Amino acid sequence: MLNFPLPYSEELLYSMVARAGIRHGITSPKQLLDEVYGNRKIIATLDLPNQLEKVVRWLPQDYDLEAIAYLHTLFPLYAPFIPEERRKRCLGWMADESQGAIHLAMGVTASIVKVPDHVRYCPGCLKNQRSDVGEYFWKREWQVAGVECCERHGKLLNTALIRPLIKRHRYHAASPEACPLFPQKPACKQSLLILKQVQQLLRQEVEVSPSFEQWSRHYYFLAEQYGFTRGQYQIDHSAIYAKVLANWSPDFLQRYDLMLRSGDEAETFWLRSIFRKHRRTFSYLQHLVVHDALLPKGWSINQILASVRQILIEKPAFQLDRDVVEKKTELTPDQQQWMGLLVLHSPKEARQLGSALYARLYRYDRFWLIRVNSDHQLLKRRERKPRVDWQQRDQKYLKKLKNIIRFLQSSQSGPRRSRNFFLKRLGNSSTLEKKLHLLPETAYLLVKVAESVDQYQIRRINNANKELKNLYDYPPRWRVLRSSGLSEERLTRPARKYLKRLEAGQDEVQRNQKRQCR
């Protein structure tokens, strides 16, 4: 796509694609997806889009995957709070297809902190954009939960665009129609505190993400350093909650579901969980709320992240050197007895039968015990017979699919007969799609009969042409398009060629009739 717009500072990728549509005069959402991505099924995602590699190819060489992800999406807002291995995996998903996996893996979907319910904007910033660059664009910080104002102009305003966006394939540009320049209320002090830290997160450079173990250790040190511990290891959760309530207004906490409500279990409250062993991801807003309540003024989230990365995690003492363990070739009497139990029983059953034996081995030969139990379970898993006869199931679905195809051949009307269309009619479509590699004959027939977009458009044109033949000897092109529900912009190349052949055939018939009349 030539003349793809270069991104402005802090502009969302979503906004860049919307501006590309305006620049090229493209009004059809599907045509814009075709031009930018070469794929009409892309969902216009505001915060964590995918298929970035297909956008990078239209930009100068300075822009690579990480540059776009860190400078023009909300990825850096979540990246420091997920493990490093998951951060890399999410970047890979953003480069290609993700099918919603990014939001799940980064904790956005399950988080108690929900995204804003509308697309938001700052009228004051839009005025400056129009005078500086001559057009509007969406800034990243406007769409961040917890950020409710602009530091220069006041409170953000909601557009009429509801999130998640109803028209999933349309990129809405920031425009005077979508963003009327209404007066703004003064900025809220608490939102300004969040904005300051969010700006640091959004502008951070690419760094290794801390592990869950490092975050767990950091929060224990934080509670210990500021006097929120009882005894040697116990955290004073009630004192921390009181400190958070004193620092943040109840309205702000309730707005983002961060307040303990009546009927909620105190043990599962997020503020307790964040000071315990981390087993899941917490939202950036939860981290910011805790640190701002406990730390003195002037703290920085970037400094916090740097200190968490430097925390050293020692390996547990029971993780012995594998080489030392392997050198022990002779089994002890306890080991021999345990191996004898495993011949007839599973590790769990053997533990119940010989609890004292298990306790001794766990204390003195823990690594050997874990390895032997794992090997035994793996061996049993390999010996286990499959519960499903996939060959028989393949024949069952094949027969059912053939019946569906035979039924559909009686009519040429109806929706596109894509692979998903047939899968839904076979039943259990999600399960069936995951197991298609075990159903080779069914999968082969699906590929063979599945209708492409080109074939679907040609079928619609053919149906419309046949219907119009009852009214017109030679149906005009525009009537064929209207009757088929298509437009010149949406026509694919093969469908356009087919329509031209239809018109050429009609012209030839008309010429022959004129010759006969003469």
C-alpha positions in Angstrom: 0.0 0.0 0.0 1.7 3.2 -1.2 1.7 6.4 0.8 0.8 4.7 4.1 0.8 7.4 6.8 3.8 7.7 9.1 2.9 7.4 12.8 2.8 10.5 15.0 4.3 10.4 18.4 2.1 8.4 20.9 -0.4 7.6 18.1 -2.2 4.3 18.2 -1.7 1.8 15.3 -5.5 1.7 15.1 -5.4 5.4 14.3 -2.7 5.0 11.6 -4.8 2.4 9.7 -7.9 4.7 10.0 -5.9 7.6 8.6 -4.7 5.4 5.7 -8.3 4.8 4.8 -9.0 8.5 4.7 -5.8 9.2 2.7 -6.7 6.7 0.0 -10.4 7.6 -0.1 -11.4 4.1 1.0 -15.0 4.0 2.4 -15.4 0.2 2.6 -14.0 -1.4 5.8 -13.3 -4.7 4.0 -11.5 -3.0 1.2 -9.3 -1.2 3.7 -8.4 -4.5 5.4 -7.6 -6.0 1.9 -5.3 -3.1 1.1 -3.4 -3.0 4.5 -3.4 -6.6 5.6 -4.5 -8.7 2.5 -7.1 -10.3 4.8 -10.7 -9.3 5.2 -11.2 -11.1 8.5 -9.0 -8.8 10.6 -10.7 -7.4 13.7 -9.9 -3.7 14.3 -8.4 -3.8 17.8 -7.7 -0.6 19.7 -5.2 -1.7 22.4 -3.4 -4.9 21.5 -3.7 -5.5 17.7 -2.1 -8.4 15.8 -0.8 -8.8 12.2 1.8 -6.1 12.9 4.3 -7.6 10.5 1.8 -6.8 7.6 1.7 -3.2 8.7 5.5 -2.9 9.2 6.1 -3.7 5.5 4.4 -0.4 4.6 6.7 1.7 6.9 10.3 2.8 6.6 13.0 0.3 7.8 13.4 2.1 11.2 10.0 0.7 12.2 10.3 -3.0 13.3 7.9 -5.2 15.2 9.1 -4.1 18.7 9.1 -0.5 17.7 5.5 -0.6 16.6 4.4 -2.7 19.6 6.2 -0.5 22.2 5.5 2.9 20.6 2.1 2.6 19.1 0.1 0.0 21.0 -0.7 -0.5 24.7 1.7 -3.5 24.9 4.3 -1.8 27.2 1.5 -1.1 29.7 1.2 -4.9 30.4 4.6 -6.3 29.4 6.5 -5.7 32.7 3.9 -7.5 34.7 4.0 -10.8 32.8 6.9 -13.4 32.8 9.6 -12.9 30.2 8.7 -16.1 28.3 5.1 -15.0 28.0 6.1 -11.5 26.9 8.1 -12.9 24.0 5.2 -15.2 23.1 2.8 -12.3 23.0 5.1 -10.3 20.8 5.1 -13.3 18.4 1.3 -13.4 18.4 1.1 -9.6 17.7 3.3 -10.2 14.7 0.9 -12.7 13.2 -2.5 -14.1 14.1 -3.5 -14.5 17.7 -7.3 -15.2 17.7 -7.7 -13.4 21.1 -4.8 -15.1 22.8 -2.9 -11.9 23.5 -5.6 -10.4 25.7 -5.9 -13.7 27.6 -2.1 -14.2 28.1 -1.5 -10.6 29.2 -4.3 -10.8 31.8 -6.5 -8.2 30.1 -9.6 -10.5 29.7 -9.6 -11.8 33.3 -8.6 -8.6 35.0 -10.9 -6.9 37.4 -9.8 -3.6 35.9 -11.8 -3.3 32.7 -11.0 -1.2 29.7 -12.9 2.1 29.3 -16.4 1.5 27.9 -16.1 4.2 25.2 -13.3 5.5 22.9 -12.1 8.7 24.5 -10.4 12.0 23.4 -9.1 15.3 24.6 -10.6 18.3 22.7 -7.7 20.5 23.7 -5.2 18.1 22.3 -7.2 17.7 19.1 -7.1 21.5 18.5 -3.3 21.4 18.9 -3.1 18.4 16.5 -5.1 20.3 13.9 -2.9 23.3 14.1 0.4 21.3 14.2 -0.2 18.5 11.7 -3.4 19.4 10.0 -5.4 16.3 11.1 -6.7 14.4 14.2 -5.4 11.1 15.6 -6.0 8.9 18.6 -3.4 9.1 21.3 -2.5 6.0 23.4 -3.0 7.4 26.9 -6.6 8.4 26.1 -7.7 4.8 26.0 -6.0 3.6 29.3 -8.2 2.6 32.2 -7.3 4.9 35.2 -6.3 7.8 33.0 -9.3 10.1 33.1 -7.8 13.5 32.1 -5.2 15.3 30.1 -2.4 17.0 32.1 -2.8 20.2 30.1 -6.5 20.5 29.2 -8.6 18.7 31.7 -11.0 15.7 31.7 -11.2 13.4 28.8 -14.6 13.1 26.9 -16.3 10.0 25.6 -17.1 9.5 21.9 -20.2 7.7 20.8 -18.0 4.7 19.9 -18.7 1.9 22.5 -15.9 -0.6 23.4 -15.6 -3.3 22.4 -16.4 -1.8 19.0 -19.7 -3.0 17.5 -18.5 -2.8 13.9 -15.5 -5.1 14.4 -13.9 -4.7 11.0 -14.2 -0.9 10.7 -11.4 1.5 11.7 -12.9 4.7 13.0 -10.8 7.8 12.5 -10.6 10.7 15.0 -12.7 13.3 13.2 -14.7 16.5 14.0 -17.9 14.4 13.7 -16.7 11.7 16.1 -15.0 14.2 18.5 -16.9 17.4 19.0 -14.9 20.1 20.7 -16.9 20.5 23.9 -15.6 22.3 27.0 -13.6 20.2 29.5 -13.8 20.0 33.3 -10.7 20.5 35.4 -8.3 17.5 35.8 -8.6 15.2 38.8 -5.5 15.0 41.1 -5.6 11.2 41.4 -6.0 10.7 37.7 -2.9 12.9 37.1 -0.9 10.7 39.5 -1.9 7.6 37.4 -1.2 9.5 34.1 2.3 10.4 35.2 3.2 6.7 35.9 1.3 5.4 32.8 3.3 7.8 30.6 6.5 6.3 32.0 5.2 2.7 31.2 4.2 3.6 27.7 7.6 5.3 26.9 9.8 2.6 28.5 12.4 0.8 26.3 12.3 -2.9 25.6 13.4 -4.7 28.7 13.3 -8.2 30.2 10.2 -8.7 32.3 10.6 -9.7 35.9 9.5 -13.1 37.0 6.6 -13.9 39.3 9.2 -14.9 42.0 10.8 -11.5 41.7 7.5 -9.7 42.1 6.6 -11.9 45.1 9.9 -11.1 46.8 9.6 -7.4 46.0 6.1 -7.0 47.6 7.4 -8.8 50.7 10.4 -6.4 50.9 8.0 -3.5 50.4 5.7 -4.5 53.3 8.7 -5.2 55.5 10.5 -1.9 54.7 7.5 0.2 55.5 6.4 -1.6 58.6 3.5 -3.7 57.4 4.6 -7.0 58.8 3.7 -8.9 61.9 6.4 -11.2 63.3 9.0 -12.5 60.9 6.9 -13.5 57.8 3.3 -12.4 58.3 1.9 -9.5 56.2 -0.4 -7.0 57.9 -3.1 -6.9 55.2 -5.6 -4.9 57.1 -3.0 -2.1 57.7 -2.1 -2.0 54.0 -5.8 -1.8 53.0 -6.3 1.1 55.5 -3.3 2.9 53.9 -4.7 2.4 50.4 -8.1 3.7 51.5 -6.5 6.7 53.1 -4.5 7.5 49.8 -7.2 6.8 47.2 -10.8 8.0 47.2 -13.6 5.3 47.5 -15.1 6.6 44.3 -11.9 6.0 42.3 -11.4 2.5 43.8 -15.1 1.5 43.2 -14.9 2.8 39.6 -12.2 0.3 38.8 -13.5 -2.5 41.1 -10.5 -2.2 43.4 -12.5 -1.9 46.7 -13.5 -4.7 49.0 -17.3 -4.8 48.8 -19.7 -6.4 51.3 -20.1 -10.1 50.5 -16.7 -10.5 48.9 -14.3 -13.0 50.5 -11.4 -11.1 52.2 -9.0 -14.0 51.6 -9.3 -13.7 47.8 -9.2 -9.9 47.7 -6.7 -8.7 45.1 -4.8 -6.6 47.7 -4.1 -9.7 49.8 -3.1 -11.8 46.7 -0.6 -9.2 45.5 1.4 -9.5 48.7 1.4 -13.3 48.6 3.1 -15.6 46.1 2.4 -14.4 42.6 0.7 -17.1 40.5 -1.1 -14.8 38.1 -0.8 -11.4 36.5 -2.0 -8.2 38.2 -3.0 -5.1 36.3 -0.7 -2.2 36.0 -3.4 -0.1 37.8 -3.3 -2.5 40.8 0.5 -2.1 41.0 0.3 1.7 40.7 -2.4 2.0 43.4 -0.4 -0.1 45.9 3.0 1.7 45.3 1.5 5.2 45.4 -0.2 4.4 48.8 2.9 3.0 50.4 5.8 4.9 48.9 6.8 8.5 49.5 6.0 11.2 46.9 8.3 11.4 43.9 8.4 7.6 43.3 8.8 6.3 39.8 7.4 3.1 38.3 10.5 2.8 36.1 12.7 2.8 39.2 10.5 0.1 40.7 10.8 -2.1 37.6 14.6 -1.7 37.6 14.9 -2.7 41.2 12.5 -5.7 40.8 14.7 -7.0 37.8 17.7 -6.9 40.1 16.3 -9.2 42.8 18.2 -12.5 42.8 16.1 -15.7 43.2 18.1 -18.5 44.8 17.3 -22.1 43.7 15.6 -24.3 46.4 18.1 -26.4 48.4 16.5 -29.7 47.3 17.3 -29.1 43.7 20.5 -31.2 43.7 23.0 -31.4 41.0 21.7 -33.9 38.4 25.2 -35.3 37.8 25.7 -36.1 41.5 22.4 -37.9 41.6 23.0 -39.9 38.4 26.3 -41.2 39.9 24.4 -43.2 42.5 24.0 -46.4 40.6 23.1 -48.7 43.5 19.6 -48.4 45.0 19.2 -48.1 48.7 16.7 -50.6 50.4 14.1 -47.8 50.6 14.5 -47.1 46.9 14.2 -50.8 46.1 11.1 -51.0 48.2 9.5 -48.0 46.5 10.3 -49.4 43.0 8.6 -52.6 44.0 5.5 -50.7 45.0 5.4 -48.9 41.6 5.3 -52.2 39.8 1.7 -52.7 40.9 0.5 -49.3 42.0 0.5 -45.7 40.8 2.7 -43.2 42.7 -0.3 -41.9 44.6 -1.5 -45.3 45.6 2.1 -46.3 46.6 2.3 -43.1 48.8 -0.9 -44.1 50.6 0.4 -47.7 51.2 3.8 -46.7 52.3 3.5 -43.2 53.9 6.5 -43.6 56.2 8.6 -44.9 53.3 7.5 -41.9 51.1 8.4 -39.5 53.9 11.9 -40.9 54.3 12.6 -40.8 50.5 11.1 -37.3 50.2 13.5 -36.1 53.0 16.7 -37.8 51.8 16.3 -38.7 48.1 13.8 -36.1 46.9 15.2 -35.6 43.5 15.4 -39.3 42.8 11.8 -39.8 44.1 10.4 -37.0 41.8 12.3 -38.3 38.8 11.1 -41.9 39.3 7.5 -40.9 39.9 7.5 -38.7 36.7 9.0 -41.5 34.6 6.4 -44.0 35.9 3.5 -41.6 35.1 5.0 -40.9 31.6 5.3 -44.6 30.9 1.7 -45.3 32.0 0.5 -42.4 29.8 2.2 -43.9 26.8 0.7 -47.3 27.5 -2.8 -45.9 27.9 -5.1 -46.8 25.0 -6.9 -44.0 23.1 -10.4 -43.5 24.3 -11.7 -42.5 20.9 -11.6 -44.5 17.7 -10.7 -41.6 15.4 -11.0 -43.6 12.2 -14.5 -44.6 13.0 -15.4 -41.0 13.9 -13.8 -39.8 10.7 -16.2 -42.0 8.7 -19.1 -40.9 10.8 -18.4 -37.2 10.1 -17.6 -37.9 6.4 -21.0 -39.5 5.9 -22.8 -36.6 7.6 -20.8 -34.1 5.6 -21.8 -35.8 2.3 -25.5 -35.7 3.3 -25.2 -31.9 4.0 -23.5 -31.3 0.7 -26.2 -33.4 -1.1 -28.9 -31.3 0.6 -27.3 -28.0 -0.3 -27.0 -28.9 -4.0 -30.7 -28.5 -4.4 -30.5 -24.8 -3.8 -28.0 -22.2 -4.9 -29.1 -19.5 -2.4 -28.0 -19.0 1.1 -24.9 -17.7 3.0 -21.3 -18.5 2.1 -20.5 -22.2 2.4 -17.1 -21.8 4.1 -15.3 -24.3 6.2 -16.8 -22.9 9.3 -20.3 -23.1 7.7 -19.9 -26.8 7.3 -18.3 -27.3 10.7 -21.2 -25.7 12.5 -23.6 -28.0 10.7 -21.6 -31.0 11.7 -22.0 -30.1 15.4 -19.3 -29.4 18.1 -17.6 -27.1 15.7 -14.9 -25.8 18.1 -13.9 -29.4 19.2 -14.1 -30.7 15.7 -11.9 -27.9 14.3 -9.2 -28.7 16.9 -9.2 -32.4 16.0 -9.4 -32.1 12.2 -5.8 -33.4 11.9 -7.2 -36.7 13.3 -10.0 -36.8 10.7 -8.1 -36.9 7.3 -11.0 -37.8 5.0 -13.4 -35.3 6.5 -10.7 -32.6 6.4 -9.9 -33.4 2.7 -13.6 -33.1 1.7 -14.0 -29.9 3.7 -11.1 -28.3 1.8 -12.5 -29.5 -1.5 -16.1 -28.2 -1.0 -15.4 -25.0 1.1 -16.5 -21.9 -0.8 -14.0 -19.1 -1.1 -15.0 -15.4 -1.1 -14.5 -15.3 -4.9 -16.7 -18.3 -5.5 -19.4 -16.9 -3.1 -19.5 -13.6 -5.0 -19.8 -15.4 -8.3 -22.6 -17.5 -7.0 -24.5 -14.4 -5.8 -24.0 -12.6 -9.1 -25.2 -15.7 -11.0 -28.3 -16.0 -8.8 -29.1 -12.3 -9.2 -28.7 -12.5 -12.9 -31.1 -15.5 -13.2 -33.7 -13.7 -11.1 -33.5 -10.5 -13.1 -33.8 -12.4 -16.4 -37.5 -12.7 -15.5 -37.8 -8.9 -15.7 -35.1 -7.9 -18.2 -33.8 -9.6 -21.3 -30.4 -8.1 -20.6 -30.2 -7.1 -16.9 -28.1 -3.9 -16.3 -24.8 -4.2 -14.3 -25.9 -2.0 -11.5 -29.1 -4.0 -11.0 -27.2 -7.3 -10.8 -24.8 -5.8 -8.2 -27.7 -4.4 -6.1 -29.7 -7.6 -6.3 -26.6 -9.6 -5.3 -25.8 -7.3 -2.4 -22.4 -6.4 -3.8 -20.7 -3.2 -4.8 -17.9 -2.2 -7.2 -15.6 -1.6 -4.2 -16.2 -5.0 -2.7 -15.9 -7.1 -5.8 -12.9 -9.4 -5.9 -10.9 -9.7 -9.1 -12.4 -13.1 -10.2 -16.0 -12.0 -9.5 -15.3 -8.8 -11.6 -14.0 -10.9 -14.5 -17.1 -13.2 -14.3 -19.4 -10.2 -14.3 -17.6 -8.8 -17.4 -18.0 -12.2 -19.2 -21.7 -12.1 -18.4 -22.0 -8.6 -19.9 -19.9 -9.6 -22.9 -22.2 -12.6 -23.6 -25.2 -10.4 -23.4 -23.6 -7.8 -25.8 -22.8 -10.6 -28.2 -26.5 -11.8 -28.1 -27.7 -8.3 -28.8 -25.4 -7.9 -31.8 -26.5 -11.2 -33.3 -30.2 -10.2 -32.9 -29.5 -6.9 -34.6 -27.8 -8.7 -37.5 -30.8 -11.0 -37.9 -33.2 -8.1 -37.9 -31.3 -6.4 -40.8 
